[in-house]
Amino acid sequence: MHILLALLGVIGGLIFFLYRLSFTYRAGKDIVHDGRELASDAKAMVRRSKWNRKKGLNPIDDLIDPRQVATVLMIETAKCAGEITSDQKSKVMELIQSHFQMSEAAANEMMISVAFMTRDVPDIENVLSKILRPIHYDLTEEEKRELITMMCEVASLDGLENEYQSRFVGIVKNKILSSSGTGFAR
């Protein structure tokens, strides 16, 4: 009888041990799953915080490609005369294709992206110092002069430049051709 009681005790202990082992296994599995979710949430939180910082910014503030800046300047030069005409759009497209060696599709894509970036900018002169940084640091003096020439071509497309176009081109010319580079902090 004592052997039977011992055997029942061992079997009961074994069942209890297996039950606790399965409970521990499930708890460990939950911890691993929660840890993976936590790691995923941490990565998502970093992405969300980066997006939130960018979301509040104006897209024109993130321009780093001098070609995009040049396109902005040409479009804004055309806008100084009022709404952009199809002739002005064609001229800007032609200048983008010839000076930047871009295909028609790439030039069209650049025009669309620049139009998107500048749609909420009421006065481009207020953000000129920000957007001219890539021009100031990445272009040579000759390329800067070429950009001014491109802007003048767009302005004089319908005949003579109007007062606003002349003033805008003059402001840009003074800012990018200044040798001191004041106002362009990296």
Secondary structure per residue as TSV (DSSP state, phi and psi in degrees):
chain	resnum	aa	ss	phi	psi
A	1	M	-	360.0	-40.9
A	2	H	H	-65.4	-28.5
A	3	I	H	-70.4	-40.3
A	4	L	H	-64.9	-41.9
A	5	L	H	-64.1	-40.7
A	6	A	H	-64.0	-42.8
A	7	L	H	-63.6	-43.5
A	8	L	H	-64.0	-37.3
A	9	G	H	-64.8	-42.6
A	10	V	H	-65.3	-44.5
A	11	I	H	-63.8	-43.3
A	12	G	H	-62.5	-43.2
A	13	G	H	-63.1	-40.8
A	14	L	H	-64.5	-43.4
A	15	I	H	-63.1	-44.9
A	16	F	H	-60.8	-43.3
A	17	F	H	-62.5	-45.2
A	18	L	H	-64.5	-40.2
A	19	Y	H	-61.7	-46.3
A	20	R	H	-66.0	-36.2
A	21	L	H	-64.6	-42.7
A	22	S	H	-66.9	-37.4
A	23	F	H	-62.9	-42.7
A	24	T	H	-64.4	-40.1
A	25	Y	H	-61.1	-46.7
A	26	R	H	-63.5	-40.0
A	27	A	H	-64.8	-42.4
A	28	G	H	-63.5	-40.7
A	29	K	H	-63.2	-41.5
A	30	D	H	-64.2	-39.5
A	31	I	H	-64.2	-43.5
A	32	V	H	-63.4	-44.3
A	33	H	H	-62.6	-45.5
A	34	D	H	-64.6	-35.9
A	35	G	H	-64.5	-40.6
A	36	R	H	-65.6	-42.9
A	37	E	H	-61.6	-40.8
A	38	L	H	-63.5	-42.8
A	39	A	H	-64.4	-41.3
A	40	S	H	-63.8	-42.2
A	41	D	H	-64.3	-36.0
A	42	A	H	-65.6	-43.1
A	43	K	H	-63.5	-42.4
A	44	A	H	-65.1	-36.4
A	45	M	H	-64.2	-40.2
A	46	V	H	-64.3	-44.6
A	47	R	H	-61.7	-43.6
A	48	R	H	-62.4	-42.1
A	49	S	H	-66.9	-38.6
A	50	K	H	-63.3	-42.5
A	51	W	H	-65.0	-42.5
A	52	N	H	-63.0	-36.3
A	53	R	H	-66.1	-40.9
A	54	K	H	-75.4	-31.7
A	55	K	H	-60.4	-37.8
A	56	G	T	-77.8	-11.3
A	57	L	S	-87.0	156.1
A	58	N	-	-78.4	133.1
A	59	P	G	-60.3	-24.2
A	60	I	G	-69.5	-20.9
A	61	D	G	-72.2	-17.0
A	62	D	G	-97.3	10.8
A	63	L	-	-66.1	125.5
A	64	I	-	-126.7	-11.2
A	65	D	-	-93.5	119.2
A	66	P	H	-58.6	-27.9
A	67	R	H	-67.0	-39.2
A	68	Q	H	-66.2	-41.3
A	69	V	H	-62.4	-43.4
A	70	A	H	-61.6	-39.7
A	71	T	H	-65.4	-41.6
A	72	V	H	-58.0	-46.0
A	73	L	H	-64.6	-40.0
A	74	M	H	-67.4	-41.7
A	75	I	H	-65.6	-42.4
A	76	E	H	-66.9	-32.4
A	77	T	H	-63.2	-42.8
A	78	A	H	-66.8	-37.0
A	79	K	H	-67.0	-23.1
A	80	C	T	-61.3	-24.2
A	81	A	T	-88.7	3.2
A	82	G	S	118.2	-146.7
A	83	E	S	-69.9	149.5
A	84	I	-	-74.7	129.1
A	85	T	-	-86.2	166.4
A	86	S	H	-65.6	-32.8
A	87	D	H	-63.5	-42.3
A	88	Q	H	-65.8	-41.5
A	89	K	H	-61.0	-44.5
A	90	S	H	-61.4	-42.1
A	91	K	H	-64.4	-43.9
A	92	V	H	-62.5	-43.0
A	93	M	H	-60.2	-43.6
A	94	E	H	-61.6	-44.5
A	95	L	H	-65.1	-40.4
A	96	I	H	-62.0	-46.9
A	97	Q	H	-64.5	-43.0
A	98	S	H	-78.1	-41.6
A	99	H	H	-83.3	-29.5
A	100	F	H	-103.7	3.8
A	101	Q	T	48.7	56.3
A	102	M	-	-112.9	151.6
A	103	S	-	-73.9	167.8
A	104	E	H	-62.9	-38.7
A	105	A	H	-65.5	-43.0
A	106	A	H	-67.1	-39.2
A	107	A	H	-65.5	-40.5
A	108	N	H	-64.2	-41.6
A	109	E	H	-62.4	-40.9
A	110	M	H	-65.0	-41.8
A	111	M	H	-60.3	-42.9
A	112	I	H	-66.0	-44.2
A	113	S	H	-66.5	-38.2
A	114	V	H	-68.7	-38.2
A	115	A	H	-62.2	-39.6
A	116	F	H	-63.7	-43.9
A	117	M	H	-66.0	-34.5
A	118	T	H	-96.2	1.4
A	119	R	T	-64.8	-30.7
A	120	D	T	-102.9	12.9
A	121	V	-	-99.8	104.2
A	122	P	S	-71.7	-35.2
A	123	D	-	-136.1	102.7
A	124	I	G	-63.2	-26.6
A	125	E	G	-64.1	-26.5
A	126	N	G	-71.3	-22.5
A	127	V	G	-113.0	10.3
A	128	L	H	-58.0	-43.2
A	129	S	H	-59.8	-37.2
A	130	K	H	-70.3	-47.5
A	131	I	H	-78.1	-17.4
A	132	L	T	-84.7	-4.0
A	133	R	H	-56.5	-47.8
A	134	P	H	-61.2	-35.7
A	135	I	H	-65.2	-46.8
A	136	H	H	-62.7	-42.3
A	137	Y	H	-91.0	-25.6
A	138	D	H	-104.5	-15.4
A	139	L	S	-106.4	149.0
A	140	T	-	-79.4	170.1
A	141	E	H	-60.3	-39.4
A	142	E	H	-63.9	-42.5
A	143	E	H	-67.0	-35.1
A	144	K	H	-64.2	-42.8
A	145	R	H	-65.5	-36.6
A	146	E	H	-63.3	-38.9
A	147	L	H	-63.1	-43.1
A	148	I	H	-61.7	-40.3
A	149	T	H	-62.7	-41.3
A	150	M	H	-62.4	-42.2
A	151	M	H	-63.4	-40.4
A	152	C	H	-65.5	-36.8
A	153	E	H	-62.4	-42.4
A	154	V	H	-66.5	-41.3
A	155	A	H	-67.1	-36.2
A	156	S	T	-94.3	14.2
A	157	L	T	-64.0	-41.8
A	158	D	T	-90.3	21.6
A	159	G	S	119.8	-123.2
A	160	L	S	-90.9	153.6
A	161	E	-	-64.4	143.4
A	162	N	-	-85.7	174.7
A	163	E	H	-59.0	-42.0
A	164	Y	H	-68.5	-40.2
A	165	Q	H	-64.6	-44.7
A	166	S	H	-60.6	-43.2
A	167	R	H	-64.4	-44.0
A	168	F	H	-64.6	-46.8
A	169	V	H	-61.5	-40.0
A	170	G	H	-63.2	-41.9
A	171	I	H	-62.8	-47.1
A	172	V	H	-62.8	-43.5
A	173	K	H	-58.9	-46.5
A	174	N	H	-63.0	-38.4
A	175	K	H	-72.7	-41.1
A	176	I	H	-90.2	-20.2
A	177	L	H	-97.4	1.4
A	178	S	-	-70.3	133.0
A	179	S	S	-77.2	-23.3
A	180	S	S	-75.8	-32.3
A	181	G	-	73.5	27.4
A	182	T	T	-68.2	145.0
A	183	G	T	85.2	5.1
A	184	F	-	-116.4	74.1
A	185	A	-	-87.0	137.5
A	186	R	-	-85.2	360.0
